[in-house]
Amino acid sequence: MKTTTVNIISRLNVDKILFSAEFDAAFPLIARVKAALVLAVERKADLGGADLRGANLRGAYLRDANLVGANLRGADLRGANLRDAYLRGTNLRGADLRGANLLGADLRGANLRDAYLRGAYLRDTDLRGADLHDADLRFTNLRGAYLRDADLGDAYLRDADLGDADLLCLGQRSDGYWFYAQTTEDGLKIKAGCRYLLMSEARAHWTQTRAGTAIGAETMAMLDYAETLAAIRWPAAVEAARGAK
């Protein structure tokens, strides 16, 4: 049997091999790369900073994987098991994570911009400071997820389960827009449609554009509700943001 070597290299130094394995040369290259990564995880290899751009890892078992700072941009991770994986600072921009299991994963500061996460399981996932701009989070399970200071600009959150997450769904305004409130170091931030504003900015914007209208009154009621509920659920975070001003 003819074999071939698959090397997982560092994104920072192409001469640095993080993991190496031999496989049957008859296997397709895509299958060999996927098998090498799964084997590396099984052997608890340190894959921090690995270059896995565009890799086909669909359905791969990567539980507890150490992929801190790795480059997985555009990777196919549909249905992959990344439970409790270490993905802090990882580049997952444009990656396809639909249906992936990310229960308890550490994604602090990760780049998930333009990522497809529809239907993913993100319960208790740490997404603090992550870039989720334009990410598709529809139908995701985000129960108990940590989203403080995550960038949710233009992210799609429709029908996501936000129970116990530090992101509040304030409901749907009568014209169809959904409103959300998030804690940040600078205070409460409001997300509605393409608007992503700190509370003071939100009040100023909708006062200027909707004052004296039913929609304006409805919006102010939703913002009042956000402040009231945030003070109940996250008193420490709200007080810390006030003290920082």
N, C-alpha and C positions, 0 to 999 in steps of 0.2 A: 504493500500500500504506500503510495506516494503521499508524503505529508508536506504541509506548509506552515510557516510560523506567522502568528498574528501578534503584533505588538500594539499595546495601548501606550501611546506616548503623551508627554506633557504638552499642553498648549503653550507653555512658556519657553520650552526648550525641546526642540524636535529630536535632539540626541538623547534625551532622557526617557528611558523605557520604564513605565510604571508597572507593567505586567506583560508577560509573554507566555504563549501556549502554542502547542502543536496540534494541528487538526488535519483530517483527511482532505487532501487537495481537491477531491471530487465534490466536496461541499461548496455551495455557492458562497461567494465572498460575504454577502450580507449575513448569511447564517453563521459563518465563522466568527465575524465580529461580535455578533450577539452572544454566541456561545462563550467567547473569550471573556466578555464582560460578566456574564452570569457566573462563570468559573472563578473569576477574580473576586467577586463578591462572596462566593461560597468560601473562599480561602482567606477572606477578610483582608484583602489587599487594600492598601491606601491608594485610592484613585483620585485624590485631591488634585485639581488642575488638569485632569485628563482631557484630551482633545477627542470629542465624540460628536463633532458637528455632523448633522444630517444622518446620524446612525439609525438603522431600523432596529428598534428595541421593542417592538410591539409584543405585549404579553410577557415581557421578560420578568423574571423573579429577582428583584434587586432590593429586597428587604434589608434594612440596616446598612445599605451601601454608603461608603464614604466618598462622596462626589463633590466635596467642598471646592468651590471655585472652578469646577469643570466647565467645559464648553460643550453644551448640548443644544446649541442653537439649531432650530429646524429639525430636531430629532423626532422620530416617530415612537412615542411611548404610550400609544393607545393600549389601555387595559393592563399596563405594567403594574407590578407590585413594588411600590417605593415606600412601603410602610416604615416609619421611623428612620428613613434615610437622612443622611446629613448632606444637605444641598445649599448650605449657606453661601451666598455670593455666587451661586451657579448661574451660568448664562443659559436660560431656557427660552430665549426670545423666539417666538414663532413655533415653538415645539407643539406637537400634537399630543395632549395628555387626556384626551377624551376617555372617560371611564377608568382612568388610572386610580390606584389606591395610594393615597398620600397621607394616610392616617398618622398623625403625630410627627410628620416630617418637619425638619428644620429648614425653612426656606427664607430665613432672615436675609434681607438685602438681595435676594435673588432677582434676576432679570426675567420676568415672565411677560414682558411686553408683547402684545399680539399673540400670546399663547392661546391654544384651544383647550379649555378645561371643562367643556360641557359634560355634565354628568359625572365629574370626578368626585372622589371621596376625600374631602379635605378636613375631616373632623379633627379638632384639636391640633391642627397644623399651625406652625409659627410662621406667619407671613409679615412680621413687623419689618417695616422699611422696604418691603419688596416692591418692585415696579410691575404693576398689573395694568398699566395703561393699555387700553384697547383689548384687554384680555376677555375672552368669552367664558364667563362664569355661570352661564345659565344652567339651571337644574343641578348645580353643584351642592354637595353637602358641606357646609361651612360651620356646622354646629361647634361651638367652643373654639373656633379659630381666632388667632391673635392677629389683628389687622391694623394695630396702631401704627400710624405714620406710613402705611402702605399707600402707594400712588394708585388710586382707583379712577383716575381721570378717563372718561369715555369707556370704562369697563362695562360689560353687559352682565347685569346681576339678576335679571328677571327670573323669578321662580327658584332662586337659590334659597337653601335652608340656612337661615342666619341665627337660629336658636342658640343663645348663650355666647354668640360671637360678639366681639367688641365693635360691631357695626349694627346700627339700628335701621330697620326698615320703617319709615314714617308713614308709609301708605301711598296711595295713588291720588294725585290731585284730579279734580273733576275734568280737566282737559287731557288726561291720560298720562301725564308725567309721574314717574315714581320718584319719591324722595328718600334719601338715606342720610344718616348722620354718623360721623366717624370721629374718634378721638385722635388728636395729633399733639405734638409738643406745643404748637401755637394755639391750641384750643379746638373747639368743635368745628368740623368741616362738613359742609352740606353738598351732597351730590344729587343733581336732578338734571336728566338729559345731558346736554353738553356742559352744563354749569357745574363747577367744582370749586366752591368758595368757602372761605372762613365765615363763621357766623356773622360777624360784623359786616363783611362784604356782601353776604347773602341778603341781609336785611336792607342794606343800602341799595343793592341792585333791584330787588323786587319792590322796594318803596318807590324808586325812581321810575320803574317800568309799569307797575301795576297799582299804584296808589289810587284809592277811590273806586276800585273794582271788586267784584265778588271774588275773583281769582286772587287778587291781592290780599284780601282779608283771609281767605282760605290758606294762602301761603304763610302768612304771619302766624296763623293758628298752628300750622305744622312746625314752624320754627320754635314757637313757644313750647310746643309738646316735646321737641327734641331737647331743648335745654332742661326742661323739667325731668324728663326720663333719664337723661345723661347724668344729672346730679344725683339721681337715685341709684343708678347702676354703677356708675364710675366716679364716685365722689372724690377719690384721691387724685385721679387723673384730671378731673375738672379743676380741682383746687391747685394742682401743680401748674396747670396751664395759666391760671389766673395769676399765680405768684410769679411766673416767669415774665409777665408783661410789665 
